[in-house]
Amino acid sequence: MKPKFCPNCGKEFNDESLVKLFTGLVFNHNEKNEITVPAKGWGIECSDCEWSGEILCDI
């Protein structure tokens, strides 16, 4: 389920906040030993507190 509130400031996401679904995490991006791990979650950029990060879904 799409998150409705920022885990950092607790405010409800507005139209300026970015909440985007992802299906994998990339480690060592653009390096020789780059690896992608399958994971479902949401990428977040809160427009109220400027926090950005990932929220992983329950498995």
All heavy atoms as a GROMACS GRO file, in nm:
protein
  464
    1MET      N    1   0.084  -0.118   0.000
    1MET     CA    2   0.000   0.000   0.000
    1MET      C    3   0.089   0.125   0.000
    1MET      O    4   0.189   0.131   0.070
    1MET     CB    5  -0.090  -0.001   0.123
    1MET     CG    6  -0.182   0.118   0.126
    1MET     SD    7  -0.329   0.107   0.230
    1MET     CE    8  -0.265   0.091   0.391
    2LYS      N    9   0.053   0.220  -0.080
    2LYS     CA   10   0.128   0.344  -0.093
    2LYS      C   11   0.129   0.421   0.039
    2LYS      O   12   0.024   0.442   0.100
    2LYS     CB   13   0.065   0.430  -0.203
    2LYS     CG   14   0.142   0.554  -0.236
    2LYS     CD   15   0.077   0.626  -0.354
    2LYS     CE   16   0.153   0.749  -0.391
    2LYS     NZ   17   0.096   0.815  -0.508
    3PRO      N   18   0.247   0.463   0.087
    3PRO     CA   19   0.253   0.541   0.211
    3PRO      C   20   0.184   0.676   0.196
    3PRO      O   21   0.190   0.739   0.090
    3PRO     CB   22   0.402   0.560   0.236
    3PRO     CG   23   0.475   0.504   0.121
    3PRO     CD   24   0.378   0.440   0.030
    4LYS      N   25   0.118   0.720   0.303
    4LYS     CA   26   0.047   0.848   0.301
    4LYS      C   27   0.116   0.955   0.384
    4LYS      O   28   0.088   1.073   0.368
    4LYS     CB   29  -0.095   0.828   0.352
    4LYS     CG   30  -0.179   0.739   0.264
    4LYS     CD   31  -0.319   0.725   0.317
    4LYS     CE   32  -0.401   0.633   0.228
    4LYS     NZ   33  -0.537   0.617   0.276
    5PHE      N   34   0.204   0.912   0.476
    5PHE     CA   35   0.269   1.005   0.568
    5PHE      C   36   0.420   0.988   0.566
    5PHE      O   37   0.471   0.877   0.548
    5PHE     CB   38   0.218   0.982   0.711
    5PHE     CG   39   0.071   1.004   0.726
    5PHE    CD1   40  -0.017   0.898   0.716
    5PHE    CD2   41   0.020   1.131   0.748
    5PHE    CE1   42  -0.154   0.916   0.728
    5PHE    CE2   43  -0.117   1.151   0.760
    5PHE     CZ   44  -0.204   1.043   0.750
    6CYS      N   45   0.493   1.096   0.584
    6CYS     CA   46   0.638   1.094   0.588
    6CYS      C   47   0.684   1.026   0.717
    6CYS      O   48   0.639   1.064   0.825
    6CYS     CB   49   0.693   1.236   0.581
    6CYS     SG   50   0.872   1.245   0.598
    7PRO      N   51   0.776   0.928   0.708
    7PRO     CA   52   0.825   0.864   0.830
    7PRO      C   53   0.916   0.954   0.913
    7PRO      O   54   0.943   0.926   1.029
    7PRO     CB   55   0.902   0.742   0.778
    7PRO     CG   56   0.938   0.776   0.638
    7PRO     CD   57   0.831   0.868   0.588
    8ASN      N   58   0.961   1.066   0.856
    8ASN     CA   59   1.049   1.157   0.928
    8ASN      C   60   0.970   1.266   1.003
    8ASN      O   61   0.988   1.284   1.122
    8ASN     CB   62   1.148   1.221   0.831
    8ASN     CG   63   1.252   1.305   0.901
    8ASN    OD1   64   1.320   1.257   0.990
    8ASN    ND2   65   1.262   1.431   0.863
    9CYS      N   66   0.882   1.338   0.933
    9CYS     CA   67   0.811   1.450   0.996
    9CYS      C   68   0.666   1.417   1.032
    9CYS      O   69   0.604   1.491   1.108
    9CYS     CB   70   0.815   1.574   0.907
    9CYS     SG   71   0.719   1.560   0.754
   10GLY      N   72   0.612   1.309   0.977
   10GLY     CA   73   0.476   1.268   1.010
   10GLY      C   74   0.366   1.340   0.935
   10GLY      O   75   0.248   1.310   0.953
   11LYS      N   76   0.402   1.432   0.846
   11LYS     CA   77   0.300   1.505   0.770
   11LYS      C   78   0.254   1.422   0.651
   11LYS      O   79   0.328   1.342   0.596
   11LYS     CB   80   0.356   1.639   0.723
   11LYS     CG   81   0.382   1.736   0.836
   11LYS     CD   82   0.427   1.870   0.783
   11LYS     CE   83   0.452   1.965   0.898
   11LYS     NZ   84   0.501   2.095   0.852
   12GLU      N   85   0.130   1.447   0.610
   12GLU     CA   86   0.074   1.379   0.494
   12GLU      C   87   0.143   1.430   0.368
   12GLU      O   88   0.169   1.549   0.354
   12GLU     CB   89  -0.076   1.403   0.487
   12GLU     CG   90  -0.146   1.318   0.385
   12GLU     CD   91  -0.297   1.324   0.396
   12GLU    OE1   92  -0.350   1.399   0.480
   12GLU    OE2   93  -0.362   1.254   0.319
   13PHE      N   94   0.175   1.336   0.276
   13PHE     CA   95   0.238   1.376   0.152
   13PHE      C   96   0.143   1.462   0.070
   13PHE      O   97   0.024   1.435   0.061
   13PHE     CB   98   0.277   1.253   0.069
   13PHE     CG   99   0.389   1.173   0.131
   13PHE    CD1  100   0.372   1.040   0.161
   13PHE    CD2  101   0.511   1.231   0.158
   13PHE    CE1  102   0.473   0.966   0.217
   13PHE    CE2  103   0.614   1.158   0.215
   13PHE     CZ  104   0.596   1.025   0.244
   14ASN      N  105   0.198   1.568   0.007
   14ASN     CA  106   0.118   1.655  -0.080
   14ASN      C  107   0.157   1.630  -0.225
   14ASN      O  108   0.237   1.541  -0.254
   14ASN     CB  109   0.135   1.802  -0.040
   14ASN     CG  110   0.280   1.846  -0.048
   14ASN    OD1  111   0.358   1.799  -0.130
   14ASN    ND2  112   0.318   1.938   0.041
   15ASP      N  113   0.104   1.707  -0.316
   15ASP     CA  114   0.130   1.689  -0.460
   15ASP      C  115   0.275   1.713  -0.498
   15ASP      O  116   0.321   1.664  -0.601
   15ASP     CB  117   0.039   1.779  -0.542
   15ASP     CG  118  -0.107   1.740  -0.533
   15ASP    OD1  119  -0.135   1.624  -0.496
   15ASP    OD2  120  -0.192   1.825  -0.560
   16GLU      N  121   0.349   1.790  -0.418
   16GLU     CA  122   0.489   1.820  -0.448
   16GLU      C  123   0.584   1.710  -0.401
   16GLU      O  124   0.698   1.705  -0.444
   16GLU     CB  125   0.528   1.953  -0.385
   16GLU     CG  126   0.453   2.071  -0.443
   16GLU     CD  127   0.486   2.201  -0.372
   16GLU    OE1  128   0.582   2.205  -0.294
   16GLU    OE2  129   0.413   2.299  -0.395
   17SER      N  130   0.538   1.623  -0.313
   17SER     CA  131   0.621   1.513  -0.264
   17SER      C  132   0.627   1.403  -0.370
   17SER      O  133   0.532   1.380  -0.444
   17SER     CB  134   0.563   1.454  -0.135
   17SER     OG  135   0.564   1.549  -0.032
   18LEU      N  136   0.742   1.337  -0.375
   18LEU     CA  137   0.760   1.227  -0.469
   18LEU      C  138   0.747   1.095  -0.393
   18LEU      O  139   0.818   1.072  -0.295
   18LEU     CB  140   0.897   1.234  -0.535
   18LEU     CG  141   0.935   1.117  -0.625
   18LEU    CD1  142   0.846   1.115  -0.749
   18LEU    CD2  143   1.080   1.125  -0.665
   19VAL      N  144   0.654   1.012  -0.435
   19VAL     CA  145   0.636   0.879  -0.378
   19VAL      C  146   0.630   0.784  -0.497
   19VAL      O  147   0.534   0.785  -0.572
   19VAL     CB  148   0.507   0.870  -0.294
   19VAL    CG1  149   0.491   0.731  -0.235
   19VAL    CG2  150   0.507   0.975  -0.183
   20LYS      N  151   0.736   0.704  -0.516
   20LYS     CA  152   0.746   0.621  -0.636
   20LYS      C  153   0.780   0.477  -0.599
   20LYS      O  154   0.871   0.452  -0.521
   20LYS     CB  155   0.854   0.679  -0.727
   20LYS     CG  156   0.861   0.611  -0.861
   20LYS     CD  157   0.958   0.682  -0.952
   20LYS     CE  158   0.963   0.612  -1.086
   20LYS     NZ  159   1.054   0.675  -1.178
   21LEU      N  160   0.707   0.383  -0.658
   21LEU     CA  161   0.727   0.241  -0.635
   21LEU      C  162   0.855   0.194  -0.704
   21LEU      O  163   0.887   0.236  -0.814
   21LEU     CB  164   0.608   0.163  -0.691
   21LEU     CG  165   0.612   0.011  -0.675
   21LEU    CD1  166   0.602  -0.028  -0.528
   21LEU    CD2  167   0.497  -0.051  -0.753
   22PHE      N  168   0.932   0.106  -0.635
   22PHE     CA  169   1.047   0.044  -0.699
   22PHE      C  170   1.044  -0.107  -0.673
   22PHE      O  171   0.976  -0.154  -0.582
   22PHE     CB  172   1.180   0.105  -0.653
   22PHE     CG  173   1.212   0.084  -0.507
   22PHE    CD1  174   1.267  -0.034  -0.461
   22PHE    CD2  175   1.188   0.184  -0.414
   22PHE    CE1  176   1.298  -0.053  -0.327
   22PHE    CE2  177   1.219   0.168  -0.280
   22PHE     CZ  178   1.274   0.048  -0.236
   23THR      N  179   1.117  -0.182  -0.757
   23THR     CA  180   1.118  -0.328  -0.744
   23THR      C  181   1.258  -0.385  -0.725
   23THR      O  182   1.276  -0.506  -0.727
   23THR     CB  183   1.055  -0.393  -0.869
   23THR    OG1  184   1.126  -0.351  -0.984
   23THR    CG2  185   0.908  -0.358  -0.881
   24GLY      N  186   1.357  -0.299  -0.706
   24GLY     CA  187   1.493  -0.348  -0.681
   24GLY      C  188   1.582  -0.238  -0.627
   24GLY      O  189   1.559  -0.120  -0.652
   25LEU      N  190   1.683  -0.278  -0.551
   25LEU     CA  191   1.782  -0.184  -0.498
   25LEU      C  192   1.915  -0.212  -0.567
   25LEU      O  193   1.956  -0.326  -0.582
   25LEU     CB  194   1.798  -0.200  -0.347
   25LEU     CG  195   1.677  -0.165  -0.263
   25LEU    CD1  196   1.701  -0.202  -0.116
   25LEU    CD2  197   1.647  -0.016  -0.273
   26VAL      N  198   1.985  -0.106  -0.608
   26VAL     CA  199   2.113  -0.120  -0.677
   26VAL      C  200   2.224  -0.076  -0.581
   26VAL      O  201   2.218   0.033  -0.525
   26VAL     CB  202   2.116  -0.034  -0.805
   26VAL    CG1  203   2.251  -0.044  -0.873
   26VAL    CG2  204   2.005  -0.074  -0.899
   27PHE      N  205   2.323  -0.163  -0.565
   27PHE     CA  206   2.439  -0.132  -0.482
   27PHE      C  207   2.561  -0.120  -0.573
   27PHE      O  208   2.573  -0.189  -0.673
   27PHE     CB  209   2.462  -0.243  -0.378
   27PHE     CG  210   2.350  -0.256  -0.281
   27PHE    CD1  211   2.246  -0.346  -0.304
   27PHE    CD2  212   2.345  -0.177  -0.168
   27PHE    CE1  213   2.142  -0.357  -0.215
   27PHE    CE2  214   2.240  -0.187  -0.079
   27PHE     CZ  215   2.138  -0.278  -0.102
   28ASN      N  216   2.654  -0.031  -0.539
   28ASN     CA  217   2.774  -0.005  -0.617
   28ASN      C  218   2.739   0.036  -0.760
   28ASN      O  219   2.796  -0.013  -0.857
   28ASN     CB  220   2.866  -0.128  -0.620
   28ASN     CG  221   2.908  -0.171  -0.482
   28ASN    OD1  222   2.930  -0.089  -0.395
   28ASN    ND2  223   2.916  -0.301  -0.461
   29HIS      N  224   2.647   0.130  -0.772
   29HIS     CA  225   2.595   0.177  -0.902
   29HIS      C  226   2.710   0.222  -0.993
   29HIS      O  227   2.798   0.297  -0.952
   29HIS     CB  228   2.496   0.290  -0.878
   29HIS     CG  229   2.428   0.336  -1.002
   29HIS    ND1  230   2.343   0.256  -1.074
   29HIS    CD2  231   2.433   0.454  -1.068
   29HIS    CE1  232   2.297   0.322  -1.178
   29HIS    NE2  233   2.351   0.443  -1.177
   30ASN      N  234   2.705   0.176  -1.119
   30ASN     CA  235   2.803   0.208  -1.223
   30ASN      C  236   2.946   0.166  -1.189
   30ASN      O  237   3.042   0.226  -1.234
   30ASN     CB  238   2.802   0.359  -1.256
   30ASN     CG  239   2.676   0.399  -1.328
   30ASN    OD1  240   2.614   0.319  -1.397
   30ASN    ND2  241   2.637   0.524  -1.311
   31GLU      N  242   2.960   0.062  -1.106
   31GLU     CA  243   3.092   0.008  -1.076
   31GLU      C  244   3.100  -0.135  -1.127
   31GLU      O  245   2.999  -0.197  -1.160
   31GLU     CB  246   3.118   0.012  -0.925
   31GLU     CG  247   3.126   0.154  -0.870
   31GLU     CD  248   3.161   0.158  -0.722
   31GLU    OE1  249   3.209   0.056  -0.669
   31GLU    OE2  250   3.138   0.263  -0.661
   32LYS      N  251   3.220  -0.187  -1.132
   32LYS     CA  252   3.243  -0.321  -1.185
   32LYS      C  253   3.165  -0.428  -1.107
   32LYS      O  254   3.116  -0.524  -1.164
   32LYS     CB  255   3.392  -0.352  -1.180
   32LYS     CG  256   3.429  -0.484  -1.240
   32LYS     CD  257   3.580  -0.504  -1.235
   32LYS     CE  258   3.617  -0.640  -1.292
   32LYS     NZ  259   3.761  -0.662  -1.286
   33ASN      N  260   3.152  -0.411  -0.977
   33ASN     CA  261   3.085  -0.510  -0.892
   33ASN      C  262   2.941  -0.469  -0.856
   33ASN      O  263   2.890  -0.502  -0.750
   33ASN     CB  264   3.165  -0.535  -0.765
   33ASN     CG  265   3.187  -0.409  -0.683
   33ASN    OD1  266   3.166  -0.299  -0.731
   33ASN    ND2  267   3.231  -0.426  -0.560
   34GLU      N  268   2.874  -0.397  -0.949
   34GLU     CA  269   2.735  -0.355  -0.927
   34GLU      C  270   2.645  -0.478  -0.910
   34GLU      O  271   2.661  -0.578  -0.978
   34GLU     CB  272   2.686  -0.272  -1.046
   34GLU     CG  273   2.541  -0.228  -1.033
   34GLU     CD  274   2.495  -0.143  -1.149
   34GLU    OE1  275   2.552  -0.034  -1.168
   34GLU    OE2  276   2.405  -0.186  -1.221
   35ILE      N  277   2.552  -0.468  -0.817
   35ILE     CA  278   2.457  -0.576  -0.793
   35ILE      C  279   2.319  -0.516  -0.771
   35ILE      O  280   2.305  -0.411  -0.709
   35ILE     CB  281   2.499  -0.662  -0.672
   35ILE    CG1  282   2.405  -0.781  -0.656
   35ILE    CG2  283   2.507  -0.581  -0.545
   35ILE    CD1  284   2.452  -0.883  -0.556
   36THR      N  285   2.217  -0.583  -0.826
   36THR     CA  286   2.078  -0.542  -0.805
   36THR      C  287   2.008  -0.650  -0.725
   36THR      O  288   2.012  -0.767  -0.760
   36THR     CB  289   2.006  -0.522  -0.940
   36THR    OG1  290   2.075  -0.423  -1.015
   36THR    CG2  291   1.863  -0.477  -0.919
   37VAL      N  292   1.945  -0.609  -0.617
   37VAL     CA  293   1.874  -0.701  -0.529
   37VAL      C  294   1.724  -0.677  -0.545
   37VAL      O  295   1.678  -0.563  -0.534
   37VAL     CB  296   1.914  -0.677  -0.381
   37VAL    CG1  297   1.839  -0.769  -0.288
   37VAL    CG2  298   2.064  -0.692  -0.365
   38PRO      N  299   1.647  -0.784  -0.574
   38PRO     CA  300   1.502  -0.765  -0.584
   38PRO      C  301   1.443  -0.725  -0.448
   38PRO      O  302   1.468  -0.790  -0.348
   38PRO     CB  303   1.449  -0.901  -0.629
   38PRO     CG  304   1.564  -0.994  -0.632
   38PRO     CD  305   1.688  -0.921  -0.596
   39ALA      N  306   1.370  -0.616  -0.448
   39ALA     CA  307   1.305  -0.568  -0.326
   39ALA      C  308   1.192  -0.475  -0.367
   39ALA      O  309   1.209  -0.391  -0.455
   39ALA     CB  310   1.403  -0.493  -0.238
   40LYS      N  311   1.077  -0.490  -0.305
   40LYS     CA  312   0.965  -0.400  -0.334
   40LYS      C  313   0.959  -0.293  -0.226
   40LYS      O  314   0.974  -0.321  -0.108
   40LYS     CB  315   0.834  -0.478  -0.336
   40LYS     CG  316   0.821  -0.569  -0.456
   40LYS     CD  317   0.686  -0.635  -0.459
   40LYS     CE  318   0.673  -0.724  -0.581
   40LYS     NZ  319   0.543  -0.790  -0.586
   41GLY      N  320   0.934  -0.172  -0.269
   41GLY     CA  321   0.923  -0.063  -0.174
   41GLY      C  322   0.889   0.068  -0.242
   41GLY      O  323   0.852   0.072  -0.359
   42TRP      N  324   0.903   0.175  -0.164
   42TRP     CA  325   0.869   0.309  -0.213
   42TRP      C  326   0.987   0.403  -0.193
   42TRP      O  327   1.046   0.408  -0.086
   42TRP     CB  328   0.748   0.363  -0.135
   42TRP     CG  329   0.627   0.280  -0.155
   42TRP    CD1  330   0.585   0.174  -0.078
   42TRP    CD2  331   0.531   0.292  -0.259
   42TRP    NE1  332   0.470   0.121  -0.130
   42TRP    CE2  333   0.434   0.192  -0.240
   42TRP    CE3  334   0.517   0.378  -0.368
   42TRP    CZ2  335   0.326   0.176  -0.326
   42TRP    CZ3  336   0.408   0.362  -0.451
   42TRP    CH2  337   0.315   0.262  -0.430
   43GLY      N  338   1.020   0.476  -0.298
   43GLY     CA  339   1.117   0.584  -0.288
   43GLY      C  340   1.041   0.711  -0.250
   43GLY      O  341   0.937   0.742  -0.307
   44ILE      N  342   1.094   0.782  -0.152
   44ILE     CA  343   1.022   0.897  -0.095
   44ILE      C  344   1.110   1.022  -0.101
   44ILE      O  345   1.228   1.017  -0.071
   44ILE     CB  346   0.988   0.872   0.054
   44ILE    CG1  347   0.913   0.741   0.074
   44ILE    CG2  348   0.915   0.990   0.115
   44ILE    CD1  349   0.775   0.738   0.018
   45GLU      N  350   1.050   1.134  -0.139
   45GLU     CA  351   1.109   1.266  -0.123
   45GLU      C  352   1.000   1.356  -0.067
   45GLU      O  353   0.907   1.392  -0.139
   45GLU     CB  354   1.162   1.320  -0.256
   45GLU     CG  355   1.284   1.248  -0.306
   45GLU     CD  356   1.337   1.306  -0.436
   45GLU    OE1  357   1.295   1.416  -0.475
   45GLU    OE2  358   1.421   1.238  -0.497
   46CYS      N  359   1.010   1.390   0.060
   46CYS     CA  360   0.909   1.473   0.127
   46CYS      C  361   0.936   1.620   0.099
   46CYS      O  362   1.046   1.670   0.124
   46CYS     CB  363   0.911   1.446   0.277
   46CYS     SG  364   0.790   1.544   0.369
   47SER      N  365   0.836   1.690   0.050
   47SER     CA  366   0.853   1.832   0.020
   47SER      C  367   0.843   1.919   0.145
   47SER      O  368   0.886   2.034   0.144
   47SER     CB  369   0.749   1.878  -0.083
   47SER     OG  370   0.619   1.864  -0.032
   48ASP      N  371   0.789   1.866   0.255
   48ASP     CA  372   0.777   1.944   0.378
   48ASP      C  373   0.909   1.951   0.456
   48ASP      O  374   0.951   2.057   0.498
   48ASP     CB  375   0.667   1.888   0.468
   48ASP     CG  376   0.529   1.917   0.414
   48ASP    OD1  377   0.505   2.032   0.372
   48ASP    OD2  378   0.445   1.826   0.412
   49CYS      N  379   0.975   1.834   0.475
   49CYS     CA  380   1.095   1.831   0.558
   49CYS      C  381   1.222   1.801   0.479
   49CYS      O  382   1.330   1.792   0.536
   49CYS     CB  383   1.080   1.730   0.671
   49CYS     SG  384   1.080   1.557   0.618
   50GLU      N  385   1.207   1.782   0.346
   50GLU     CA  386   1.321   1.756   0.257
   50GLU      C  387   1.386   1.620   0.283
   50GLU      O  388   1.498   1.594   0.236
   50GLU     CB  389   1.428   1.867   0.269
   50GLU     CG  390   1.376   2.006   0.241
   50GLU     CD  391   1.327   2.024   0.098
   50GLU    OE1  392   1.390   1.970   0.006
   50GLU    OE2  393   1.225   2.092   0.080
   51TRP      N  394   1.320   1.530   0.355
   51TRP     CA  395   1.373   1.396   0.378
   51TRP      C  396   1.358   1.312   0.253
   51TRP      O  397   1.260   1.322   0.182
   51TRP     CB  398   1.299   1.329   0.495
   51TRP     CG  399   1.350   1.193   0.529
   51TRP    CD1  400   1.456   1.164   0.609
   51TRP    CD2  401   1.298   1.068   0.485
   51TRP    NE1  402   1.472   1.028   0.617
   51TRP    CE2  403   1.377   0.966   0.541
   51TRP    CE3  404   1.193   1.031   0.401
   51TRP    CZ2  405   1.353   0.831   0.519
   51TRP    CZ3  406   1.170   0.896   0.378
   51TRP    CH2  407   1.249   0.798   0.438
   52SER      N  408   1.456   1.228   0.224
   52SER     CA  409   1.444   1.133   0.114
   52SER      C  410   1.501   0.999   0.159
   52SER      O  411   1.596   0.994   0.238
   52SER     CB  412   1.514   1.184  -0.011
   52SER     OG  413   1.654   1.195   0.011
   53GLY      N  414   1.440   0.892   0.111
   53GLY     CA  415   1.486   0.759   0.146
   53GLY      C  416   1.393   0.655   0.088
   53GLY      O  417   1.309   0.684   0.003
   54GLU      N  418   1.410   0.533   0.135
   54GLU     CA  419   1.330   0.421   0.088
   54GLU      C  420   1.251   0.359   0.203
   54GLU      O  421   1.299   0.355   0.314
   54GLU     CB  422   1.418   0.312   0.024
   54GLU     CG  423   1.487   0.355  -0.103
   54GLU     CD  424   1.614   0.436  -0.079
   54GLU    OE1  425   1.676   0.420   0.028
   54GLU    OE2  426   1.652   0.515  -0.166
   55ILE      N  427   1.135   0.312   0.170
   55ILE     CA  428   1.052   0.236   0.263
   55ILE      C  429   1.029   0.100   0.200
   55ILE      O  430   0.973   0.092   0.090
   55ILE     CB  431   0.916   0.304   0.290
   55ILE    CG1  432   0.937   0.442   0.351
   55ILE    CG2  433   0.830   0.216   0.380
   55ILE    CD1  434   0.810   0.521   0.367
   56LEU      N  435   1.076  -0.007   0.264
   56LEU     CA  436   1.056  -0.141   0.212
   56LEU      C  437   0.921  -0.193   0.257
   56LEU      O  438   0.879  -0.172   0.370
   56LEU     CB  439   1.167  -0.234   0.259
   56LEU     CG  440   1.308  -0.197   0.213
   56LEU    CD1  441   1.408  -0.294   0.271
   56LEU    CD2  442   1.317  -0.192   0.062
   57CYS      N  443   0.854  -0.267   0.166
   57CYS     CA  444   0.724  -0.326   0.198
   57CYS      C  445   0.742  -0.450   0.284
   57CYS      O  446   0.846  -0.516   0.278
   57CYS     CB  447   0.651  -0.365   0.069
   57CYS     SG  448   0.617  -0.226  -0.039
   58ASP      N  449   0.641  -0.484   0.360
   58ASP     CA  450   0.641  -0.609   0.436
   58ASP      C  451   0.638  -0.726   0.340
   58ASP      O  452   0.570  -0.724   0.238
   58ASP     CB  453   0.519  -0.618   0.528
   58ASP     CG  454   0.527  -0.519   0.642
   58ASP    OD1  455   0.638  -0.476   0.676
   58ASP    OD2  456   0.422  -0.486   0.698
   59ILE      N  457   0.712  -0.829   0.376
   59ILE     CA  458   0.714  -0.948   0.290
   59ILE      C  459   0.619  -1.052   0.346
   59ILE      O  460   0.600  -1.068   0.459
   59ILE     CB  461   0.857  -1.006   0.283
   59ILE    CG1  462   0.947  -0.905   0.217
   59ILE    CG2  463   0.858  -1.138   0.208
   59ILE    CD1  464   1.092  -0.943   0.214
   0.00000   0.00000   0.00000
